[in-house]
Amino acid sequence: MKSLLKLSLLLSFVFAFAACGGGGETTETATPEPEVMDDGVRTIEIFGTDDMRFAVAEAGEGLATEGMSKGYMILTAIEAAPGEELRITLNTESMLPATAMSHNWALLALGTDTDGFARASITARENGYISPDYADQVIAHTAMLGAGQTDTITFTVPSEPGEYDYICSFPGHYAGGMVGKLIVQ
């Protein structure tokens, strides 16, 4: 009976230790907070949400928003001047593992077949879901980000006026409505 009690206590300790992380090495890396840069470049902080939307914390100059998503305003368009430098910081907020819910922000060249890009990118997992067949039609993109991850990119807005699509190319997100326009005027 004492042996059974000792075994039970030992197993309880082992399970409790394992549940607390076991004290072993961890492979997770924390994504540092984005640096606030005061270099005159307009910075837009965008959140990718579990309901497949690009969102912002608050409306701002040159941002078109509508409705709400997870406490954020849904971002539908960004207005920019030709040749303007623009910085996009994308944060993924999710309760799901990265294999089920990740986001990126990919700005496509004017006239790109956005549907074709999205379809081709579904199979480009090894390339961050950016199809190599369309790589020359991507103006700028963030990395593919799982929950709690952040990436910042800076690019020059195209000089040709028009409406440029930006999408999340994670499988199903474009079709689910994770898309917007960069309006250059």
N, CA, C and O atoms as a DFTB+ gen file, in Angstrom:
740 C
 N C O
     1  1       0.821      -1.189       0.000
     2  2       0.000       0.000       0.000
     3  2       0.868       1.257       0.000
     4  3       0.572       2.222      -0.704
     5  1       1.973       1.239       0.816
     6  2       2.873       2.385       0.859
     7  2       3.537       2.590      -0.505
     8  3       3.769       3.725      -0.920
     9  1       3.840       1.498      -1.196
    10  2       4.449       1.592      -2.529
    11  2       3.503       2.267      -3.508
    12  3       3.925       3.080      -4.330
    13  1       2.221       1.929      -3.420
    14  2       1.227       2.533      -4.290
    15  2       1.092       4.026      -4.001
    16  3       0.959       4.829      -4.925
    17  1       1.128       4.396      -2.731
    18  2       1.042       5.809      -2.333
    19  2       2.257       6.572      -2.843
    20  3       2.120       7.674      -3.375
    21  1       3.463       5.984      -2.683
    22  2       4.696       6.625      -3.163
    23  2       4.652       6.803      -4.679
    24  3       5.015       7.859      -5.198
    25  1       4.203       5.757      -5.391
    26  2       4.100       5.830      -6.838
    27  2       3.114       6.919      -7.256
    28  3       3.374       7.670      -8.196
    29  1       1.995       7.001      -6.565
    30  2       0.985       8.011      -6.855
    31  2       1.544       9.413      -6.638
    32  3       1.322      10.302      -7.460
    33  1       2.269       9.615      -5.537
    34  2       2.877      10.927      -5.265
    35  2       3.935      11.260      -6.311
    36  3       4.019      12.399      -6.771
    37  1       4.736      10.277      -6.685
    38  2       5.766      10.495      -7.702
    39  2       5.146      10.886      -9.036
    40  3       5.610      11.825      -9.683
    41  1       4.098      10.172      -9.457
    42  2       3.429      10.500     -10.717
    43  2       2.787      11.884     -10.647
    44  3       2.834      12.626     -11.628
    45  1       2.198      12.242      -9.527
    46  2       1.605      13.576      -9.363
    47  2       2.666      14.648      -9.526
    48  3       2.439      15.667     -10.179
    49  1       3.844      14.409      -8.920
    50  2       4.944      15.370      -9.029
    51  2       5.408      15.493     -10.473
    52  3       5.617      16.602     -10.964
    53  1       5.571      14.368     -11.154
    54  2       6.028      14.373     -12.550
    55  2       5.045      15.132     -13.436
    56  3       5.452      15.960     -14.251
    57  1       3.734      14.849     -13.276
    58  2       2.739      15.544     -14.093
    59  2       2.695      17.027     -13.774
    60  3       2.557      17.843     -14.685
    61  1       2.809      17.395     -12.516
    62  2       2.805      18.811     -12.142
    63  2       4.034      19.511     -12.705
    64  3       3.940      20.639     -13.189
    65  1       5.190      18.844     -12.645
    66  2       6.429      19.427     -13.166
    67  2       6.332      19.608     -14.682
    68  3       6.738      20.644     -15.208
    69  1       5.801      18.614     -15.382
    70  2       5.651      18.691     -16.840
    71  2       4.671      19.783     -17.232
    72  3       4.887      20.482     -18.221
    73  1       3.591      19.938     -16.466
    74  2       2.596      20.966     -16.774
    75  2       3.164      22.357     -16.611
    76  3       2.706      23.291     -17.269
    77  1       4.145      22.513     -15.755
    78  2       4.767      23.827     -15.525
    79  2       5.887      24.092     -16.502
    80  3       6.555      25.120     -16.398
    81  1       6.109      23.231     -17.414
    82  2       7.141      23.464     -18.420
    83  2       8.334      22.570     -18.247
    84  3       9.156      22.465     -19.158
    85  1       8.461      21.921     -17.113
    86  2       9.516      20.945     -16.921
    87  2      10.890      21.524     -16.736
    88  3      11.841      20.767     -16.540
    89  1      11.041      22.823     -16.788
    90  2      12.334      23.445     -16.561
    91  2      13.301      23.248     -17.706
    92  3      14.451      23.677     -17.606
    93  1      12.883      22.613     -18.799
    94  2      13.774      22.378     -19.934
    95  2      13.867      23.613     -20.809
    96  3      13.252      24.644     -20.538
    97  1      14.652      23.478     -21.865
    98  2      14.811      24.589     -22.789
    99  2      13.522      24.824     -23.557
   100  3      12.767      23.891     -23.831
   101  1      13.287      26.053     -23.894
   102  2      12.112      26.394     -24.682
   103  2      12.554      26.798     -26.076
   104  3      13.631      27.368     -26.249
   105  1      11.729      26.507     -27.068
   106  2      12.074      26.880     -28.435
   107  2      11.304      28.116     -28.886
   108  3      11.529      28.614     -29.989
   109  1      10.392      28.621     -28.038
   110  2       9.634      29.812     -28.406
   111  2      10.519      31.038     -28.292
   112  3      11.372      31.130     -27.410
   113  1      10.303      31.968     -29.191
   114  2      11.012      33.233     -29.093
   115  2       9.995      34.349     -29.026
   116  3       9.000      34.352     -29.751
   117  1      10.253      35.276     -28.164
   118  2       9.347      36.412     -28.017
   119  2       9.626      37.404     -29.136
   120  3      10.778      37.651     -29.490
   121  1       8.573      37.960     -29.679
   122  2       8.719      38.992     -30.687
   123  2       8.850      40.316     -29.956
   124  3       7.969      40.679     -29.176
   125  1       9.929      41.041     -30.193
   126  2      10.091      42.309     -29.484
   127  2       9.011      43.304     -29.886
   128  3       8.470      43.244     -30.990
   129  1       8.712      44.210     -28.979
   130  2       7.764      45.277     -29.282
   131  2       8.322      46.108     -30.431
   132  3       9.528      46.346     -30.493
   133  1       7.457      46.551     -31.341
   134  2       7.970      47.362     -32.445
   135  2       8.538      48.675     -31.913
   136  3       7.983      49.297     -31.008
   137  1       9.652      49.071     -32.500
   138  2      10.258      50.331     -32.096
   139  2       9.437      51.485     -32.638
   140  3       8.946      51.436     -33.766
   141  1       9.291      52.519     -31.831
   142  2       8.632      53.725     -32.306
   143  2       9.722      54.576     -32.941
   144  3      10.671      54.995     -32.277
   145  1       9.572      54.824     -34.232
   146  2      10.590      55.561     -34.967
   147  2      10.075      56.949     -35.288
   148  3       8.963      57.107     -35.790
   149  1      10.877      57.941     -35.000
   150  2      10.506      59.318     -35.281
   151  2      11.367      59.826     -36.430
   152  3      12.184      60.730     -36.251
   153  1      11.180      59.242     -37.606
   154  2      11.996      59.604     -38.755
   155  2      11.169      60.227     -39.877
   156  3      11.642      60.348     -41.007
   157  1       9.935      60.621     -39.563
   158  2       9.086      61.274     -40.545
   159  2       8.330      60.328     -41.459
   160  3       7.542      60.781     -42.289
   161  1       8.548      59.025     -41.329
   162  2       7.848      58.055     -42.161
   163  2       6.511      57.738     -41.486
   164  3       6.466      57.373     -40.311
   165  1       5.431      57.883     -42.245
   166  2       4.114      57.556     -41.684
   167  2       4.062      56.070     -41.388
   168  3       4.355      55.242     -42.251
   169  1       3.685      55.739     -40.159
   170  2       3.616      54.353     -39.709
   171  2       2.177      53.995     -39.415
   172  3       1.473      54.722     -38.715
   173  1       1.746      52.865     -39.958
   174  2       0.391      52.374     -39.725
   175  2       0.518      51.031     -39.034
   176  3       1.113      50.096     -39.571
   177  1      -0.050      50.941     -37.834
   178  2      -0.027      49.690     -37.087
   179  2      -1.318      48.941     -37.385
   180  3      -2.416      49.411     -37.086
   181  1      -1.159      47.773     -37.978
   182  2      -2.290      46.949     -38.403
   183  2      -2.307      45.671     -37.572
   184  3      -1.260      45.117     -37.239
   185  1      -3.508      45.216     -37.245
   186  2      -3.680      43.979     -36.498
   187  2      -4.383      42.963     -37.395
   188  3      -5.390      43.278     -38.029
   189  1      -3.853      41.754     -37.445
   190  2      -4.514      40.643     -38.117
   191  2      -5.287      39.879     -37.064
   192  3      -4.720      39.488     -36.044
   193  1      -6.574      39.657     -37.292
   194  2      -7.436      39.058     -36.273
   195  2      -7.905      37.662     -36.672
   196  3      -7.803      37.259     -37.830
   197  1      -8.422      36.933     -35.677
   198  2      -8.917      35.575     -35.913
   199  2     -10.089      35.515     -36.883
   200  3     -10.328      34.475     -37.497
   201  1     -10.826      36.618     -37.031
   202  2     -11.943      36.590     -37.981
   203  2     -11.518      37.083     -39.363
   204  3     -12.343      37.533     -40.158
   205  1     -10.209      36.988     -39.634
   206  2      -9.631      37.275     -40.950
   207  2      -9.933      38.685     -41.434
   208  3     -10.544      38.882     -42.484
   209  1      -9.496      39.651     -40.654
   210  2      -9.639      41.052     -41.020
   211  2      -8.347      41.790     -40.696
   212  3      -7.641      41.451     -39.746
   213  1      -8.052      42.804     -41.504
   214  2      -7.022      43.770     -41.150
   215  2      -7.732      44.831     -40.333
   216  3      -8.812      45.285     -40.711
   217  1      -7.145      45.230     -39.223
   218  2      -7.806      46.179     -38.346
   219  2      -6.790      47.157     -37.768
   220  3      -5.589      46.887     -37.749
   221  1      -7.291      48.294     -37.298
   222  2      -6.464      49.302     -36.642
   223  2      -7.106      49.675     -35.314
   224  3      -8.314      49.522     -35.130
   225  1      -6.288      50.163     -34.395
   226  2      -6.797      50.517     -33.072
   227  2      -7.696      51.744     -33.130
   228  3      -8.660      51.856     -32.373
   229  1      -7.371      52.661     -34.033
   230  2      -8.179      53.874     -34.161
   231  2      -8.091      54.412     -35.581
   232  3      -7.123      54.165     -36.301
   233  1      -9.117      55.150     -35.962
   234  2      -9.114      55.772     -37.294
   235  2      -8.015      56.833     -37.313
   236  3      -7.711      57.456     -36.296
   237  1      -7.446      57.016     -38.460
   238  2      -6.399      58.016     -38.613
   239  2      -6.489      58.642     -39.983
   240  3      -7.233      58.180     -40.848
   241  1      -5.724      59.696     -40.169
   242  2      -5.714      60.375     -41.454
   243  2      -5.254      59.411     -42.547
   244  3      -4.222      58.751     -42.418
   245  1      -6.027      59.343     -43.609
   246  2      -5.687      58.483     -44.728
   247  2      -6.073      57.029     -44.547
   248  3      -5.683      56.181     -45.350
   249  1      -6.841      56.725     -43.497
   250  2      -7.286      55.350     -43.268
   251  2      -8.794      55.280     -43.397
   252  3      -9.511      56.064     -42.775
   253  1      -9.278      54.351     -44.197
   254  2     -10.718      54.126     -44.318
   255  2     -11.058      52.891     -43.486
   256  3     -10.461      51.828     -43.654
   257  1     -12.018      53.049     -42.596
   258  2     -12.411      51.945     -41.716
   259  2     -13.918      51.769     -41.752
   260  3     -14.661      52.676     -42.127
   261  1     -14.351      50.587     -41.354
   262  2     -15.789      50.322     -41.236
   263  2     -15.979      49.188     -40.248
   264  3     -15.236      48.206     -40.274
   265  1     -16.958      49.315     -39.389
   266  2     -17.285      48.255     -38.450
   267  2     -16.167      47.953     -37.480
   268  3     -15.152      48.647     -37.427
   269  1     -16.381      46.898     -36.712
   270  2     -15.435      46.498     -35.678
   271  2     -15.070      45.021     -35.832
   272  3     -15.842      44.224     -36.366
   273  1     -13.884      44.681     -35.354
   274  2     -13.401      43.304     -35.338
   275  2     -12.542      43.124     -34.101
   276  3     -11.475      43.727     -33.987
   277  1     -12.998      42.304     -33.182
   278  2     -12.214      41.981     -31.981
   279  2     -11.762      43.234     -31.229
   280  3     -10.657      43.271     -30.688
   281  1     -12.616      44.257     -31.196
   282  2     -12.284      45.490     -30.492
   283  2     -11.506      46.490     -31.321
   284  3     -11.145      47.554     -30.817
   285  1     -11.240      46.181     -32.570
   286  2     -10.520      47.079     -33.475
   287  2     -11.450      47.533     -34.586
   288  3     -12.505      46.943     -34.817
   289  1     -11.041      48.592     -35.270
   290  2     -11.778      49.072     -36.436
   291  2     -11.242      48.343     -37.670
   292  3     -10.030      48.250     -37.865
   293  1     -12.152      47.829     -38.499
   294  2     -11.746      47.103     -39.705
   295  2     -11.178      48.102     -40.713
   296  3     -11.821      49.097     -41.046
   297  1      -9.972      47.824     -41.189
   298  2      -9.282      48.675     -42.160
   299  2      -9.655      48.220     -43.564
   300  3      -9.448      47.061     -43.924
   301  1     -10.211      49.146     -44.360
   302  2     -10.594      48.792     -45.731
   303  2      -9.688      49.439     -46.777
   304  3      -9.563      48.930     -47.891
   305  1      -9.059      50.557     -46.422
   306  2      -8.201      51.227     -47.401
   307  2      -7.217      52.160     -46.705
   308  3      -7.463      52.658     -45.607
   309  1      -6.104      52.374     -47.378
   310  2      -5.076      53.317     -46.948
   311  2      -4.859      54.271     -48.109
   312  3      -4.623      53.833     -49.235
   313  1      -4.935      55.568     -47.849
   314  2      -4.640      56.569     -48.875
   315  2      -3.199      57.025     -48.706
   316  3      -2.731      57.240     -47.587
   317  1      -2.502      57.169     -49.827
   318  2      -1.106      57.595     -49.786
   319  2      -0.784      58.421     -51.013
   320  3      -1.449      58.314     -52.043
   321  1       0.236      59.239     -50.893
   322  2       0.702      60.063     -52.002
   323  2       1.732      59.286     -52.813
   324  3       2.491      58.495     -52.253
   325  1       1.764      59.501     -54.119
   326  2       2.783      58.846     -54.945
   327  2       4.184      59.154     -54.409
   328  3       4.498      60.309     -54.119
   329  1       5.011      58.140     -54.279
   330  2       6.383      58.318     -53.821
   331  2       6.550      58.478     -52.315
   332  3       7.678      58.594     -51.837
   333  1       5.458      58.487     -51.557
   334  2       5.533      58.611     -50.102
   335  2       6.184      57.359     -49.518
   336  3       5.970      56.249     -50.007
   337  1       6.972      57.549     -48.477
   338  2       7.472      56.383     -47.752
   339  2       6.419      56.006     -46.734
   340  3       5.848      56.866     -46.063
   341  1       6.166      54.713     -46.622
   342  2       5.129      54.211     -45.736
   343  2       5.693      53.041     -44.945
   344  3       6.401      52.195     -45.490
   345  1       5.378      53.002     -43.678
   346  2       5.808      51.894     -42.820
   347  2       4.561      51.175     -42.326
   348  3       3.637      51.796     -41.801
   349  1       4.549      49.865     -42.499
   350  2       3.452      49.020     -42.028
   351  2       4.004      48.117     -40.934
   352  3       4.989      47.407     -41.137
   353  1       3.361      48.151     -39.776
   354  2       3.667      47.211     -38.700
   355  2       2.459      46.306     -38.563
   356  3       1.361      46.765     -38.247
   357  1       2.662      45.016     -38.803
   358  2       1.588      44.037     -38.697
   359  2       1.778      43.231     -37.422
   360  3       2.863      42.720     -37.144
   361  1       0.701      43.129     -36.653
   362  2       0.663      42.319     -35.433
   363  2      -0.412      41.256     -35.623
   364  3      -1.525      41.570     -36.046
   365  1      -0.094      40.015     -35.318
   366  2      -1.112      38.969     -35.371
   367  2      -1.624      38.717     -33.966
   368  3      -0.863      38.398     -33.052
   369  1      -2.932      38.869     -33.816
   370  2      -3.586      38.581     -32.547
   371  2      -4.487      37.379     -32.779
   372  3      -5.448      37.448     -33.545
   373  1      -4.169      36.281     -32.110
   374  2      -4.899      35.050     -32.355
   375  2      -4.874      34.164     -31.118
   376  3      -3.959      34.233     -30.298
   377  1      -5.882      33.347     -31.009
   378  2      -5.953      32.341     -29.953
   379  2      -5.633      30.963     -30.530
   380  3      -5.720      29.953     -29.832
   381  1      -5.262      30.931     -31.810
   382  2      -5.038      29.668     -32.516
   383  2      -3.552      29.462     -32.806
   384  3      -2.793      30.430     -32.849
   385  1      -3.131      28.215     -33.006
   386  2      -1.730      27.966     -33.372
   387  2      -1.436      28.525     -34.774
   388  3      -2.339      28.672     -35.597
   389  1      -0.178      28.827     -35.020
   390  2       0.240      29.432     -36.293
   391  2      -0.145      28.584     -37.505
   392  3      -0.404      29.130     -38.577
   393  1      -0.186      27.268     -37.355
   394  2      -0.554      26.407     -38.482
   395  2      -2.015      26.584     -38.876
   396  3      -2.397      26.283     -40.007
   397  1      -2.829      27.070     -37.949
   398  2      -4.250      27.270     -38.225
   399  2      -4.584      28.722     -38.527
   400  3      -5.545      28.996     -39.245
   401  1      -3.800      29.665     -37.986
   402  2      -4.117      31.085     -38.157
   403  2      -2.837      31.905     -38.124
   404  3      -2.257      32.131     -37.061
   405  1      -2.413      32.336     -39.271
   406  2      -1.278      33.253     -39.415
   407  2      -1.684      34.330     -40.400
   408  3      -2.626      34.156     -41.173
   409  1      -0.971      35.441     -40.368
   410  2      -1.293      36.551     -41.268
   411  2      -0.024      37.166     -41.849
   412  3       1.043      37.136     -41.236
   413  1      -0.167      37.711     -43.025
   414  2       0.836      38.594     -43.601
   415  2       0.098      39.752     -44.253
   416  3      -1.132      39.756     -44.314
   417  1       0.841      40.726     -44.736
   418  2       0.282      41.872     -45.451
   419  2       1.096      41.959     -46.723
   420  3       2.292      42.247     -46.683
   421  1       0.447      41.708     -47.866
   422  2       1.145      41.691     -49.154
   423  2       0.507      42.718     -50.089
   424  3      -0.679      42.623     -50.403
   425  1       1.291      43.693     -50.529
   426  2       0.841      44.736     -51.449
   427  2       1.207      44.329     -52.867
   428  3       2.369      44.059     -53.168
   429  1       0.198      44.288     -53.740
   430  2       0.396      43.825     -55.108
   431  2       0.468      44.982     -56.095
   432  3      -0.149      46.027     -55.888
   433  1       1.209      44.790     -57.145
   434  2       1.351      45.791     -58.197
   435  2       0.006      46.044     -58.876
   436  3      -0.864      45.175     -58.921
   437  1      -0.133      47.243     -59.393
   438  2      -1.337      47.628     -60.114
   439  2      -1.564      46.667     -61.278
   440  3      -0.636      46.371     -62.031
   441  1      -2.786      46.183     -61.424
   442  2      -3.118      45.280     -62.518
   443  2      -2.846      43.814     -62.243
   444  3      -3.100      42.973     -63.106
   445  1      -2.333      43.482     -61.059
   446  2      -2.087      42.072     -60.730
   447  2      -3.414      41.320     -60.638
   448  3      -4.399      41.856     -60.130
   449  1      -3.439      40.107     -61.119
   450  2      -4.599      39.233     -60.962
   451  2      -4.590      38.756     -59.501
   452  3      -3.951      37.757     -59.169
   453  1      -5.306      39.483     -58.640
   454  2      -5.288      39.200     -57.211
   455  2      -5.843      37.815     -56.904
   456  3      -5.315      37.111     -56.043
   457  1      -6.898      37.422     -57.597
   458  2      -7.447      36.074     -57.410
   459  2      -6.394      35.017     -57.768
   460  3      -6.199      34.050     -57.032
   461  1      -5.731      35.210     -58.887
   462  2      -4.693      34.273     -59.327
   463  2      -3.532      34.222     -58.340
   464  3      -3.025      33.145     -58.027
   465  1      -3.111      35.392     -57.850
   466  2      -2.044      35.448     -56.851
   467  2      -2.443      34.661     -55.606
   468  3      -1.658      33.858     -55.102
   469  1      -3.649      34.886     -55.111
   470  2      -4.116      34.210     -53.897
   471  2      -4.180      32.699     -54.109
   472  3      -3.747      31.936     -53.246
   473  1      -4.719      32.260     -55.253
   474  2      -4.808      30.819     -55.539
   475  2      -3.418      30.184     -55.620
   476  3      -3.180      29.115     -55.059
   477  1      -2.511      30.853     -56.322
   478  2      -1.163      30.304     -56.492
   479  2      -0.399      30.297     -55.167
   480  3       0.436      29.420     -54.945
   481  1      -0.668      31.244     -54.302
   482  2       0.057      31.351     -53.035
   483  2      -0.365      30.303     -52.012
   484  3       0.377      30.028     -51.070
   485  1      -1.534      29.720     -52.183
   486  2      -2.022      28.704     -51.244
   487  2      -1.026      27.554     -51.099
   488  3      -0.877      26.990     -50.014
   489  1      -0.352      27.211     -52.182
   490  2       0.579      26.077     -52.153
   491  2       2.022      26.485     -51.891
   492  3       2.914      25.638     -51.927
   493  1       2.268      27.761     -51.629
   494  2       3.635      28.259     -51.458
   495  2       4.023      28.375     -49.981
   496  3       4.601      29.375     -49.555
   497  1       3.701      27.352     -49.221
   498  2       3.976      27.372     -47.777
   499  2       5.447      27.652     -47.482
   500  3       5.767      28.454     -46.604
   501  1       6.336      26.993     -48.215
   502  2       7.780      27.143     -47.973
   503  2       8.280      28.556     -48.287
   504  3       9.397      28.914     -47.911
   505  1       7.477      29.345     -48.960
   506  2       7.846      30.714     -49.325
   507  2       6.953      31.729     -48.592
   508  3       6.738      32.837     -49.082
   509  1       6.443      31.349     -47.434
   510  2       5.595      32.263     -46.658
   511  2       4.266      32.559     -47.334
   512  3       3.691      33.629     -47.135
   513  1       3.776      31.619     -48.131
   514  2       2.527      31.757     -48.884
   515  2       2.555      32.953     -49.852
   516  3       1.542      33.616     -50.075
   517  1       3.727      33.203     -50.410
   518  2       3.884      34.165     -51.508
   519  2       4.347      33.342     -52.707
   520  3       5.469      32.836     -52.716
   521  1       3.498      33.208     -53.706
   522  2       3.824      32.372     -54.852
   523  2       5.038      32.915     -55.609
   524  3       5.052      34.087     -55.986
   525  1       6.051      32.085     -55.834
   526  2       7.202      32.516     -56.628
   527  2       6.797      32.959     -58.036
   528  3       7.472      33.794     -58.638
   529  1       5.696      32.405     -58.567
   530  2       5.231      32.781     -59.905
   531  2       4.767      34.239     -59.959
   532  3       4.705      34.832     -61.037
   533  1       4.444      34.812     -58.808
   534  2       3.948      36.191     -58.746
   535  2       4.905      37.113     -57.991
   536  3       4.566      38.268     -57.737
   537  1       6.087      36.629     -57.629
   538  2       7.017      37.413     -56.812
   539  2       7.323      38.783     -57.422
   540  3       7.500      39.758     -56.691
   541  1       7.386      38.864     -58.735
   542  2       7.694      40.146     -59.380
   543  2       6.512      41.114     -59.352
   544  3       6.654      42.272     -59.745
   545  1       5.345      40.652     -58.889
   546  2       4.167      41.510     -58.808
   547  2       3.846      41.919     -57.365
   548  3       2.806      42.523     -57.102
   549  1       4.741      41.588     -56.441
   550  2       4.584      41.972     -55.046
   551  2       5.476      43.174     -54.789
   552  3       6.695      43.098     -54.942
   553  1       4.864      44.285     -54.398
   554  2       5.617      45.509     -54.119
   555  2       6.311      45.400     -52.773
   556  3       7.486      45.744     -52.644
   557  1       5.584      44.920     -51.768
   558  2       6.129      44.771     -50.416
   559  2       5.266      43.772     -49.669
   560  3       4.075      43.637     -49.949
   561  1       5.869      43.070     -48.714
   562  2       5.080      42.164     -47.874
   563  2       5.791      41.932     -46.552
   564  3       7.016      42.008     -46.459
   565  1       4.993      41.647     -45.535
   566  2       5.551      41.260     -44.245
   567  2       5.806      39.766     -44.259
   568  3       5.436      39.063     -45.200
   569  1       6.435      39.301     -43.215
   570  2       6.578      37.863     -43.005
   571  2       5.212      37.298     -42.624
   572  3       4.306      38.041     -42.246
   573  1       5.075      35.991     -42.726
   574  2       3.878      35.306     -42.254
   575  2       4.022      35.178     -40.741
   576  3       5.020      34.649     -40.251
   577  1       3.021      35.665     -39.998
   578  2       3.132      35.791     -38.546
   579  2       2.073      34.998     -37.801
   580  3       0.889      35.067     -38.130
   581  1       2.501      34.248     -36.801
   582  2       1.587      33.551     -35.913
   583  2       1.212      34.453     -34.736
   584  3       1.627      35.610     -34.667
   585  1       0.438      33.914     -33.834
   586  2      -0.067      34.657     -32.675
   587  2       1.057      35.352     -31.909
   588  3       2.072      34.742     -31.573
   589  1       0.850      36.639     -31.643
   590  2       1.798      37.406     -30.850
   591  2       3.019      37.895     -31.602
   592  3       3.870      38.559     -31.011
   593  1       3.132      37.593     -32.873
   594  2       4.304      38.015     -33.644
   595  2       4.039      39.332     -34.364
   596  3       2.897      39.663     -34.683
   597  1       5.108      40.071     -34.613
   598  2       5.047      41.383     -35.243
   599  2       6.135      41.488     -36.306
   600  3       7.235      40.963     -36.134
   601  1       5.821      42.168     -37.399
   602  2       6.827      42.465     -38.416
   603  2       6.562      43.871     -38.938
   604  3       5.415      44.300     -39.059
   605  1       7.639      44.574     -39.241
   606  2       7.540      45.936     -39.760
   607  2       8.289      46.020     -41.080
   608  3       9.420      45.548     -41.201
   609  1       7.639      46.630     -42.071
   610  2       8.264      46.856     -43.370
   611  2       8.130      48.332     -43.717
   612  3       7.178      48.990     -43.298
   613  1       9.072      48.845     -44.472
   614  2       9.020      50.213     -44.982
   615  2       9.221      50.131     -46.483
   616  3      10.107      49.421     -46.960
   617  1       8.394      50.861     -47.232
   618  2       8.491      50.827     -48.680
   619  2       8.085      52.184     -49.239
   620  3       7.491      53.008     -48.544
   621  1       8.413      52.397     -50.492
   622  2       8.027      53.611     -51.202
   623  2       6.749      53.323     -51.981
   624  3       6.688      52.379     -52.768
   625  1       5.746      54.137     -51.755
   626  2       4.463      53.999     -52.450
   627  2       4.717      54.190     -53.948
   628  3       5.476      55.080     -54.333
   629  1       4.095      53.371     -54.792
   630  2       4.292      53.522     -56.239
   631  2       3.951      54.937     -56.715
   632  3       3.109      55.619     -56.130
   633  1       4.614      55.356     -57.776
   634  2       4.384      56.708     -58.300
   635  2       3.144      56.780     -59.190
   636  3       2.602      57.864     -59.409
   637  1       2.691      55.637     -59.703
   638  2       1.509      55.628     -60.560
   639  2       0.232      55.630     -59.720
   640  3       0.020      54.724     -58.913
   641  1      -0.631      56.657     -59.908
   642  2      -1.899      56.686     -59.157
   643  2      -2.759      55.478     -59.503
   644  3      -2.704      54.955     -60.616
   645  1      -3.546      55.050     -58.537
   646  2      -4.453      53.920     -58.745
   647  2      -4.784      53.244     -57.435
   648  3      -4.375      53.692     -56.364
   649  1      -5.536      52.152     -57.536
   650  2      -5.932      51.368     -56.378
   651  2      -5.203      50.032     -56.419
   652  3      -5.459      49.192     -57.281
   653  1      -4.300      49.856     -55.478
   654  2      -3.471      48.663     -55.372
   655  2      -4.059      47.754     -54.288
   656  3      -4.367      48.214     -53.189
   657  1      -4.211      46.477     -54.597
   658  2      -4.735      45.534     -53.608
   659  2      -3.652      45.144     -52.615
   660  3      -2.491      44.966     -52.982
   661  1      -4.049      45.013     -51.346
   662  2      -3.214      44.326     -50.368
   663  2      -4.069      43.226     -49.761
   664  3      -5.264      43.400     -49.523
   665  1      -3.422      42.081     -49.516
   666  2      -4.163      40.926     -49.010
   667  2      -3.323      40.178     -47.979
   668  3      -2.120      40.400     -47.848
   669  1      -3.989      39.290     -47.258
   670  2      -3.312      38.256     -46.487
   671  2      -3.347      37.014     -47.362
   672  3      -4.414      36.599     -47.816
   673  1      -2.174      36.417     -47.601
   674  2      -2.124      35.273     -48.519
   675  2      -2.139      33.918     -47.810
   676  3      -1.932      32.889     -48.452
   677  1      -2.380      33.903     -46.490
   678  2      -2.549      32.623     -45.792
   679  2      -3.780      31.944     -46.399
   680  3      -4.770      32.616     -46.689
   681  1      -3.733      30.619     -46.594
   682  2      -4.847      29.934     -47.269
   683  2      -6.222      30.288     -46.695
   684  3      -6.471      30.164     -45.496
   685  1      -7.100      30.732     -47.593
   686  2      -8.484      31.041     -47.244
   687  2      -8.733      32.451     -46.753
   688  3      -9.888      32.872     -46.688
   689  1      -7.705      33.194     -46.408
   690  2      -7.922      34.519     -45.819
   691  2      -8.363      35.558     -46.843
   692  3      -9.227      36.384     -46.549
   693  1      -7.786      35.529     -48.031
   694  2      -8.230      36.456     -49.084
   695  2      -9.691      36.189     -49.412
   696  3     -10.491      37.122     -49.481
   697  1     -10.045      34.930     -49.615
   698  2     -11.432      34.573     -49.921
   699  2     -12.358      34.929     -48.772
   700  3     -13.532      35.229     -48.985
   701  1     -11.828      34.896     -47.544
   702  2     -12.613      35.242     -46.358
   703  2     -12.768      36.736     -46.142
   704  3     -13.486      37.152     -45.233
   705  1     -12.109      37.553     -46.958
   706  2     -12.272      39.003     -46.866
   707  2     -11.104      39.767     -46.276
   708  3     -11.246      40.946     -45.952
   709  1      -9.953      39.128     -46.129
   710  2      -8.789      39.824     -45.575
   711  2      -8.043      40.508     -46.716
   712  3      -7.016      40.031     -47.200
   713  1      -8.604      41.647     -47.124
   714  2      -8.151      42.382     -48.295
   715  2      -8.468      43.863     -48.101
   716  3      -9.384      44.224     -47.362
   717  1      -7.711      44.698     -48.765
   718  2      -7.974      46.136     -48.748
   719  2      -7.306      46.796     -49.939
   720  3      -6.731      46.130     -50.800
   721  1      -7.392      48.117     -49.972
   722  2      -6.820      48.878     -51.093
   723  2      -5.823      49.921     -50.579
   724  3      -6.059      50.576     -49.564
   725  1      -4.728      50.058     -51.286
   726  2      -3.836      51.194     -51.109
   727  2      -4.216      52.138     -52.240
   728  3      -3.994      51.838     -53.413
   729  1      -4.787      53.273     -51.881
   730  2      -5.255      54.233     -52.882
   731  2      -4.175      55.304     -53.036
   732  3      -3.930      56.096     -52.127
   733  1      -3.547      55.309     -54.187
   734  2      -2.472      56.257     -54.483
   735  2      -3.060      57.378     -55.303
   736  3      -3.548      57.164     -56.413
   737  1      -3.009      58.606     -54.739
   738  2      -3.568      59.770     -55.440
   739  2      -2.821      61.032     -55.087
   740  3      -3.155      62.107     -55.584
